[in-house]
Amino acid sequence: MSTAESDRRSGQRAVLEIDHLTVELAGGRRAARVVDDVSLAVFPREIVGLIGESGSGKTMTALSILRLLPRAASIAGGEIRLGGASLTSMSEAELRRIRGRRIAMIPQNPMSAMNPVLRIGAQVGEPYVLHRGVRWTDAVAQAVRLLRDVHLPLPEERAVEYPHQFSGGMQQRAMTAMAIALEPQLLIADEPTTALDVTIQAQVLRLLLEIRDRHGTATLLITHDLGVIAEMCDWVYVMYAGRILEQGSVERIFARPSHPYTQALMRATPTVDATDADLASIPGSIPSPFELPAGCRFADRCPSRFERCEREPLLLDVEASHSARCWLLEDGRE
Amino acid sequence: MSIHAAAGPRSPGERLAQIPWKRYRLLVIGGALVGIVVLAAAFADVISPSSPYEIDVTNRLQPPSRTHWLGTDEFGRDVLSRAVHAARISVKVAVVAVSVGLTGGTLIGITAGYFGGVVDLVLMRSMELLFSFPAILLAIVLMAVLGTSVLNAMVAIGIIFIPGFSRLARAATQEVLRQQYIEAAHTIGMSDRRILLGEILPNVITPLLVEAMAAFAYAVLLESSLSFLGLGAQPPEPSWGNMLNTGRGFMDQAPWLGVVPGLAMFIAVLGFNLLGDGLRDFLDPHLRDGA
């Protein structure tokens, strides 16, 4: 554990701890490491961002927490703990009691995440039937209350409607209502706003903040949008090609992005006063998990690459509450 | 505009009145024909002018007349009464056989589609084995094993239907399985059984119900075939199949003996087929909302 990490703990017990998680994807003869030695933690009331481009392994990390990886993928090493209890060694029956009750997930695309032939109320109330064994009528009554909590107008009338009668933003609210039904300790939001238009995005994000304030929920927010991170998160992990390249408090990372990848990401994010010329793209593309470079994963695309990048860099402290996996930092200190 | 989304009238009666029936001509005609057959079966005792078993040797092979609207058979029994009572067996056999086929086929199909791998391989290969026999031959073999009775005819016809329903259910399940809401169901801690019955089944049931209507028509034909061959309903119990078989011998002297059960089968089969096609159009949201 880096010192940055221990600063953050300050005696608190983490809701979620991931230690040296490795996820492998079977592909013909070789196995690809889509998540490689990832460690992260989420503390109570904290919104933690996991940022990375497509294929960086962030969704695989999230699915590992629920132990719902696709068939071809498996956890090859490491441990995941929820409130101290190991999720990696739990039986399927024990996991089912945790999913939806203590860990809930808000899916990426709300439009396809609801069953088209079932009424909204029945779907949102389902966790009550599943985990509390209440009757359907009571579950639907709870669903109406939840829909009101997520600010859906006319919840009684909406509860008897079908998903196709809902807009994308309304469906995402309904999915969020379902996720918070049993007041989980941990909420995993996998790109909750990617499929929505900008005005709706802000509403959904505000809802996540409200849930945190009301229930003290810890949230793992997966996104590829730095703007969302800046607005929402307390702590952020930058993921690239299955590895965490930089981590720290949001203030520190935005004040002093230290990994060349993070710096490039920030340059590639449009801002109000940037001209076209200022907006940079990162040359090259993310390496295939089947052909990972031996040293630093970002070396091929890195403008500051030097000889030492042939070797795998360690996670080095930048400052308090901030560390990065880059050899440049070592040079700076020595 | 979708009937489910219709704003305003809320009562079921008003909703029914809103459906543009003219567009569903097949459904209406099929429904009417099936209605006739089902009503005949349900109220056979009330409708039929005399008992289907009452023998009257003095009035054998009478042509249609005012007392016997559709004539009498070789024992002087009223053909109309026998045809109406035969509807009862046909409908009973069809309902039970289709239920057996639909239930068995759906369970096998969604299980194979959901679990995949070895489960899928074993289940679907055994379905193909069943499928590879011609239906009537398989029915005859099953009847030979089970013994000849109406109950066994129902079971045999039901078994014949299982592979067809299972293939349809499996294909529909694989389609549904790709949807994100199945993943979402896992994330709230649903068990496999709950996902199969609560999430997948409601999504695959529509094409299966349409197929069931077509299966009704086929079941009527199969039951008649078995009875024709003497493997289904046993005389003196009337069935369109055994009536047709008897009528065959009297084609020259009393053609009504063969024509009446033949027409009855025609009405039933046509009715179920039209109802199936009409139902498909009615339940297909693309055709229904058809703008």
HADDOCK unambig.tbl for C-alpha pairs under 7 A between the chains (distance, minus, plus):
assign (segid A and resid 96 and name CA) (segid B and resid 189 and name CA) 4.27 0.50 0.50
assign (segid A and resid 96 and name CA) (segid B and resid 190 and name CA) 6.70 0.50 0.50
assign (segid A and resid 97 and name CA) (segid B and resid 189 and name CA) 6.26 0.50 0.50
assign (segid A and resid 98 and name CA) (segid B and resid 189 and name CA) 7.00 0.50 0.50
assign (segid A and resid 99 and name CA) (segid B and resid 187 and name CA) 5.56 0.50 0.50
assign (segid A and resid 99 and name CA) (segid B and resid 188 and name CA) 4.97 0.50 0.50
assign (segid A and resid 99 and name CA) (segid B and resid 189 and name CA) 4.51 0.50 0.50
assign (segid A and resid 100 and name CA) (segid B and resid 187 and name CA) 6.06 0.50 0.50
assign (segid A and resid 100 and name CA) (segid B and resid 188 and name CA) 3.60 0.50 0.50
assign (segid A and resid 100 and name CA) (segid B and resid 189 and name CA) 5.51 0.50 0.50
assign (segid A and resid 104 and name CA) (segid B and resid 187 and name CA) 6.72 0.50 0.50
assign (segid A and resid 104 and name CA) (segid B and resid 188 and name CA) 6.54 0.50 0.50
assign (segid A and resid 105 and name CA) (segid B and resid 187 and name CA) 6.40 0.50 0.50
assign (segid A and resid 112 and name CA) (segid B and resid 179 and name CA) 6.57 0.50 0.50
assign (segid A and resid 112 and name CA) (segid B and resid 180 and name CA) 5.52 0.50 0.50
assign (segid A and resid 112 and name CA) (segid B and resid 181 and name CA) 6.20 0.50 0.50
assign (segid A and resid 113 and name CA) (segid B and resid 180 and name CA) 4.84 0.50 0.50
assign (segid A and resid 113 and name CA) (segid B and resid 181 and name CA) 4.01 0.50 0.50
assign (segid A and resid 113 and name CA) (segid B and resid 184 and name CA) 6.17 0.50 0.50
assign (segid A and resid 114 and name CA) (segid B and resid 181 and name CA) 5.08 0.50 0.50
assign (segid A and resid 115 and name CA) (segid B and resid 181 and name CA) 5.66 0.50 0.50
assign (segid A and resid 115 and name CA) (segid B and resid 199 and name CA) 6.96 0.50 0.50
assign (segid A and resid 117 and name CA) (segid B and resid 202 and name CA) 6.66 0.50 0.50
assign (segid A and resid 117 and name CA) (segid B and resid 203 and name CA) 6.37 0.50 0.50
assign (segid A and resid 127 and name CA) (segid B and resid 188 and name CA) 6.60 0.50 0.50
